[in-house]
Amino acid sequence: MHTWGIAALLLLVTWLVLAGIPGSPVKGLNRVILGVGCIVTVLGFFLLAQGPADNPLSRTWAAIFLVLGYCAIIPLALLRRQSDNSKPTNNSKAKA
């Protein structure tokens, strides 16, 4: 299996684990952002595996996609605050 295939498998497992844990920071829109970050990172590894070392895809674009995925998009998904639309319900009535 190529390097980008292993990276794709690891990022898929990471996304599934983070998105499936109850109480995880990855819910709603954050789950979509994390998925986009994983796709961008896998695309970076795929470009890194192309052609010789002096290929512009391997040399420039792969680095851009990997840095963008690992340093911008994935941390954004993990650190972005969720808007809490649901208010906690308090069903206990005050005793008079």
Buried (B, 14 or more C-beta within 10 A) or exposed (E): EEEBEEBBEBBEEBBEEBBEEEEEBBEEEBBEBBBBBBBBBBBBBBBBBEEEEEBEBBBEBBEEBBEBBBEEBBEBBBEBEEEEEEEEEEEEEEEE
